[in-house]
Amino acid sequence: MRQIFTFAGPALGIWLSGPIMSLIDTSVIGTSSSLELAALGPGTVLCDGLSYLFMFLSVATSNLIATSLAHKDRDAAANHLARLLFVALACGVGMLVISELSSSSVLRLFVGEKNLALVPAAASYVNIRALAWPVVLLGMVAQSASLGMQDSWSPLKALLVASVVNGAGDVLLCTFLGYGIAGAAWATSLSQYVAGFLMLKALKAKDYDPLAVAVPRMKDLALMIEITAPLLLTMLSKVCFYTAITYFATSLGAITLGAHQVMVGLFILFSVCGEPLGQTAQSFMPELISGRNRDIKQAQTLLRSLLVTGAVFGLALAITGGSVALLAPQLFTKDSAIVKQVHSLLLPFFWSILVTPSTLAVEGTLQAGRDYKYLGFGTACCFACGSVFMLLFHKLGFGLNSCWWILFLFLSARFGLSFSRLISSKSILRSASSIYST
């Protein structure tokens, strides 16, 4: 257990890096322009939201590397890495081209006729951030490979350097030079290039050649599709759900959207603190479930530890996050109308943060056991039901508060479905046969 917590500690820093950089952007922009703060909402959906969609590459990389090393097959791990790096590069270049060609059109559709004033600022942000797409996805795969090797320190060091670059860039370009939202985008893109380079360099230090990318064979593609197709459904459902909340917030006006952007930044910051629990399951469970030293009882003990940690951690995060939103919203905006809206969201925000770490722990365990189809189907059902309720409450005029309560229900339903699977007769923690093949 000591080894696990030694891994999870630095992993927490890894997951915090991105949200902290986003909060820096929100704070710097929000204290200078309410319009650009509102534009940051749809802008980040098209950047960070879509990058989250590609988390299926991250989960697949971590699982394939961890499983190969659990079977003491370093060559298989290297082959998986080479092919996943190629897929990441191809997807990154494709996203760069698509973003540059279609960002303005997509943003106009997203914000609607009433908020077209947001489009120029949001499009500027998206087009600049798009330049980093290839290195973002390469870095994502490289980071997940290190985590699959149970090394969380190397990615943490890379992201600490990138965070410093982003913070310094925001202060210089936005505060002193007055570039506003465009300056924040340039600072973020530069920091992502720094992070990607350092992630790939860390792989080189482990004697894995990050430049030895390889085109996947049909056999490799079949395995990737088997893993990534249901994972893509899972990630797509999550991204679409969070996008739907921002879409409904956009239709409620710039003030409401600004408040939503502040709370989203805080939610991401505190909710990702639970990600190390899911990552710990993905990195350590494969060996316990089907490695050479298979130990189902130890895997069950690990899950119990993760759930207890998730419950305690969730409560601490909810109290801390709620306190920041209640006592210090001026860190992100000086607009009193936005502050009032922020305060109205405190209760659903608290409960959403509370349940998140435990949800990520049980979902990470299902991912470690490659129970992807169940996870994908369950998440898609949660998205469909949540979206219907969101649309219904929106038409009834309940406002943004109802969207955040539905977020809490979305997270709770995901936890319930995953936990019930893990204690059922079909649980990966009960099966006596190996479910892996590499």
N, C-alpha and C positions, 0 to 999 in steps of 0.2 A: 504493500500500500504506500510505503514511503516513496518508492520509485514512481508511482502513479502521481502523487501530489507534487513531486519534484518536476514531473512533466507538465502537469496542469498549470502550475504557477506561471512559468514563462508563456504558456499557451494563452493565458488570460491577457498578457501584454500584447500578444499578436492580434487577438480579436479586438482589443480596445483601440489599436492604432487607427484603423479606418474611421470609426465613429468620432474619435477625438479630432481627426483632421476635418471631418464634416462639421463638427461643432465649432471649430475655429473659423471655418468659412461662414457658418451661420452667424456667429458673433460679430465678426469683422464687417460683414455685409449688412446685417440687421441693425447695427448701431449707426449706420450711415444712410441707409435708404430702405424704406418699407416696401417700395415697388420692387427693388432688386431682391429683397428677402422673399417676397411672394414668388418672383420668377425663379428663385432657387428651387422651389418645390417641384414643378414639372421638369426643371433641368436635371435635378438629381435623380428623378424617376428614370429618365432616359439614360443616365450614366450609371449610377450605383445600382439602380433597380435591375437594369439589364445585365450588369456584371454579376449580380447575385444569381441571375438565371443560369449563368455558366458555372455555378457551384457544383453542378453535376460532374464537371471535369475534376474538380477538387476532391469530391467524395470518391469518385472512381479511382483517382490516382492514389489517395491515401489507402484505400482498401486493397488495391492490387499490389502495391508495394509492401504493405504490412503483411498480407497473406503470403506473398512470395518469400519474404524474409522469415516468416514463421515456419515455412518449410525449408529454410536454409538454402534457398535458391537465389543467389545474388544475380546470376545471369538473367533469370526471368524478370527480376526487378528492374535491371538495366534495360531490358528490351521493352518492358511496359513503359518505362520512363521516356525512352527515345520516341516511341510512337505517340504517346500522349502529348509530348512537347510539339510534335508536328501538328497534331490536331489543334492544339492551343494556338499555334502560330497562324494556321489557316483560318481559324475562327476569328482571331484578332484582326487580321487584315480585312476579312470580309465585313466585320462590324465597323471598322474605320471607314470603308468605302460607303456602306449603307448609311452611317450616321451623317457623313459629310453631304451626301446627296439628298437626304430626306428629312433632316432634323426640323427645318422650318415648317414643312407641311404637316409633319406629325404633331408638332407643338401647337399649331393652329387648331387642329382637330381636338387636341387634348384640352386646351384651355377654353375653347368655345368663343363665340362671337363677343360676349361681354368682357372678355379679358385679353383681347388681342394686343393690348398695350404691353403685356408681359412677354410677348414672343421675341422681340429683338434681343432683350437681355438674356432670356433663356436660351435662345439659339446660339448666341455668342458663347455662352458657357458650355453648351453641348458640343459645338464644333471644335473648341479648343481641347476639351477633355477627350474627344474622340481620337486625337492624335496619339494617345497613350494606349489605345485598345490592344495592340499586339503584345506590348510588354506587360500589360495588366494580366492577360491570360497566361502568358509564359510564366510570370511570377507566381500566379495562382497555382499552377501545376508544380513548379519548383518548391514552393512553400509546402504544399501537401505531400510531396515526396519526402521532404525532411521530416514532417510530422509522422508519416508512415514508417520512417526509420526510428521513431521515438526520440527525435531530436527537435526540441522546441526552442532551444537557445539560439541557433543560427538564424531562423526567421525573425525572432524577436530583435536581435541585434540589427538586422537589416531594416526592420520597420521603425526602430527607434531613430536611426539615422534619417530615414525618409520623413518621419514626423517632424524632426527638427528642421529639415529643408522646407517642408510645407509651411510650418509656422513662421519661419523667417521670411519665406516668400510672400505669405499673406500680409505680414506687417509692412514689408518693403513696398510691394506692388499696390496694396489696397489702402493702407493707412497713410503712407508717406507720398506715394506717387499718384494716388487717386484713380487707379484703374478699375476699382469696383469689382463687379462680378467677373469680369474678364480676367482681372489680376488674380482672383482666387482660383480660377480655372487653370491659368498658367502655372501657379504655384503647385496645385494638386498634380498636374500632369508631370511636372519636373520631378516631384517627389516619387511618383509611380515609376518613372524610369530609373531613379536611384535604387528604389526597392527591388525592382526586377533584376537589375544588374547584380546586386548583392546576393539575392536569392540564388541566382545561377552560379555565382562564384562559390557559394556555400556547397553546392552539389559537387563542384570541381574539387573542393577540398576533401570530399568523401570518396574520391576516385570514380565519380560518375561524370562522364563527359557531357556537359549541357549543350554542346554544339553538335553532338552525334544524333541529330534528329533522323527519324526513319519513317518512310511512308508505311502505314499499317497494311499488313497482308489481309486477305479475306478472312482468315481464321481470327486475326486480331480484331478486325472490324466486327465480326460476329460476337466476340466476347464483349467488346466495348458497347455494342448496341444492346446486348442482353442486360448489361449493368446500367448503361446510361439512359436507355429509353424510359424505364419507370422513374429513374432519378430525375430526368428532365421533366416528367409529368409532375413530380413533387415540387421541384423548384418553380416550374411555370405556374402552378396553382398558388404558391406563396407570393410570387411576384405579382401575379394578376390581382390577388386579394389586396395587397398593399397599394398597388396602383389604383384599384377601385376606390379605396379610401381617399387617396389624394385627388382623384377625379371628382368625387362628390364634394370634397373640400373646396376645390377650384370653383365649382358652380355656386358656392356660397359667398363669393366675393374675396377681394384682396386681403381684408382684415382677418377673416376666418382662415384663409389659406396661410397667412403669415403665422398665426397662432399654431396651426397644424404643423407647419414646418419646424417651429421651435420644439414642439412636443415630439415630433418624429425624430429629430436629432437626439433628444434626451432618451427617447425610447430605444433607439438603436444603440446608443452608448451603454445603457444599463442592461439591455436584453442580451447583447453579445457577451456580457460577462458570464453568461451561462454556456456559451459555446465550448469552452474548454472541457466541460463535462461530456458533451457529445463527442468531441475530438478524442478525449481519453478513451471512451468506449470504442471508437473506430480504430484507434491505434493499438489497444491492448486486448480487446475482446477476440480478434481473429485467432491469436495464438492460443487463448484459453478454450475457444470453441472447437477449433479443428487443427491446431498446430501439432507439432511433434510431441509437445508436452501438454496435451489436451486435458483440461480440468473444468468440467461443467460446474461443479460446486463452487470453485473459485470464481467463475464467471458470474454465478448468481450472487455471491458475496460482493463482488465488484458492483453489480447493479444496485444492490441495496445501499452500498456506501454512496454511490452517485445520487440516489434518490434522497437520502438523508441530507447530503451536502446541498443538493438542489433546493430542498425545502428551506433550509436555514439561510442559504445564500440568497434565495429569492426574496425572503422577507427583508433581509438587510438591504438588498438592492432597491426594493420597492420603497422602503422608508427613506433611503438616501435620495433616490431619484425624485420622489414626491416632495421632499424638503427643498431640493434645488428649484423645482418648478414653482413651489409656493413662495419661497423666500427670496429667490434671486433670478426671476425672469428678466430683470433689467440687464443681465449679462448678454442677452441675445436680442433685445429690442427695447427701445425707449418709448414706443407707442403704447399709451395707456389702454387703448381699445384692444390691442393685441394681448396685453398682459391680462386683461379681464377675461378674454377668451381662453387663455392658457389656464387660468385658475378654474374655469368651469370643467376642464377635462381631467382634473386631478384624481378623482375616484376611479374611473375606468383605467386610467394610466397606472395607478397603484396596483390594481388587481392583475392587469396584463403583465406587468413586470414580475409580480409574485409567482405566477405560474410558469413563466418562460424557462428557467433553468431546468426544472424537472421535465418539462416537455422535450427539451433538447437532449437530455440524458437518455430518455427512453427511445427517442427517434434515432439517436446515435447508435444505440444497441441494436436496433433493427437493421440499420445500415451495415454495422459490423458483421451481422449474420446474413447479409445479402437478402433480406426479406423485402426487397425493393418493390415488388408488385403490390403487396399489401399496403405498404407505406404510401406509394403513389396513388393508389385507388382511394385510400382513406383521406389523404390530403385534398385530392380533387373533390371528394364529396363535401368536405368541410368548406372548401372554396365556393362550391355551387350553392350550398345552403346559406352561407354567410352573405354572398352577393345578393341572393333573393331578398333576404331580410334587410340588407342595406338599402336596396332599391325601394322596398316597401316603406321603410321608415323615412327615407328621403322624400318620397311622394307625400307622406303624411306630415311633412314639415318638422320632423324632430331635430334636424340640424346635425352638427358635427359630433355632438356628445353621443348620439346613438351609434355612430360609426365606430367610436372607440369602445363602446360596450360590446359591439359585435366582434371587435378585435379580441377582447377578452374571451368571448365564447368560442371564437375560432381556435385560440390557443388551448383552451380547456378541452375542446372536443378532440384536438390532435393528441393531447396527453391521454385522454380516456381511451381512444382507439388503440394507441400504441401500447399502453400499459396492459390493456385487456388481452392484446395479442401475446405479450410476453408471459402472461400467467395462464394462457390457454394450453390445451393439449398439443397445439401446433407450434408452440413456442420454440424458437431456435435454442433456447436454454434448456430444453427437455429432449431434443432430438439426439438419438444415439449415433446417428450416421453423419458423416462429413457432408457438408453442403458446398464445399469449395472444390474448384478445379482450376489450376493455373497452367 
